[in-house]
């Protein structure tokens, strides 16, 4: 990963943290300052224009607070999947070939052992 990608990743992470903290704080304020059985106008008057409007308009709350969190979650999951599948193996080609050859040899010996056991069972019966 070069420096430009690393810098973009750090800036994106900081922006993501800021958005998540903002959404968390605003959603807590919306829940804590909720006044049951009140009109949207009363909510705006009691809690200020931003919190009161979010309390009175569920669609605005969804688009402002909930939707960005789901988008961030989706982006993080997609990045994680891309990172996990793109990651190169720690083994070299020679090591991988050696492991494959050892596995084939072990499988061949296992088959021969099973065939000998079957032959012994056949001769006893």
N, C-alpha and C positions, 0 to 999 in steps of 0.2 A: 504494500500500500504506500503510495507516494505521499508527500507532504500536503499536496492540494486536497487529496481525498480525505486525509486525516483531519485537516482543518475544516472541511465541509461537514464531516461527521461530528466533530466537536461542536460546531456552530448549530447544526441540526439538533443535537442532543440538548444543548442549552435552551434553544427555542422550544423544544418539546417539553422540557421541565417547566419552563415559564408558563406555557399554555396549560399544562396539567395542574400546576399549583393555582393559577388563576381560576380555572374551572372548578376546582375543589373548594376554594375559598368562597366563590360566588354561590355555589350550590349549597354550602353550609349556611351562608347568610340568608339565602332564600328560605331554607327550611326553618331556621331558628326564628326569623322575624315574621313568620307566617301568622296572620290574624284570621282565625276561623270566622266564617259567615260574614265576610266583608266584601264590598264591591271593589272592582279594579281601581276606581277613583280613590277610595279610602286607602287602599294598599299603597298607591303612589304617594298620597299625602303623608302617610305614616312612615314609610320606609325609603322615601326618595324615588327619583324617577327611574333609575336603573333597576334596583331590586324590586320595587313595586311593579314595574312593567313586566319583569320576568315572572313575578308571582301571579299577575293577572292574565298573562298570555302564555299558555302552555306550549304553543308551536314555536314562539320566539325562544322560550327556554330550551326546547329541544334543539333548535338550530344553533343557538349560541353556546350552549354548555355540553349537551349530550353528544351531538353529532361530531364535533371536533375530537372528542375523546375516542369515539369509535373509529374515526379516520386515523388517528395516531396509532391506535391498537392494530389496525389492519396494516398500516405501513410498517410497523415494527415486526409483525409476524411475517410479512413478505420479505423484509430485509433479512430476518433470521433464517428463513428457508433458503434464500439465495446464498447467504454466507455459508450455511451448512453444506449445501450441495456443491458450491464452488471451491471449497477448501480442498487443497491438494493433500494427497497421502504423504505421510512422513516416511514411507518406505521407498527405496529406489527401485528401479526396474529389475536389477539383479536380485535384490532381496525378495521382491515379489515372485520372481521366477523360481528362486530357491525354495520358498515356502510352498509354491504350487507343486514343484517336483517332489518335495518331501510328503505332501499330502497325497499325491498320486501313488507314491511308493508305499505309504502306509495303507492306503485303500487296497492296493494290489496284494500286500501281505495278508490283510484281513480276509480278502476273498479266498486266497490260497489256504489259509487256516480253516475257513469254513468248509471248503471243498474237502480237505483232509478229514475233518470231523464227519462229514457226510459219508465219505468212503469207509471210514471205520465203522460207522453205524450199519452200513450196507453189508460189510463183511461179517459182522457179528450176527446179523439177522438171517 
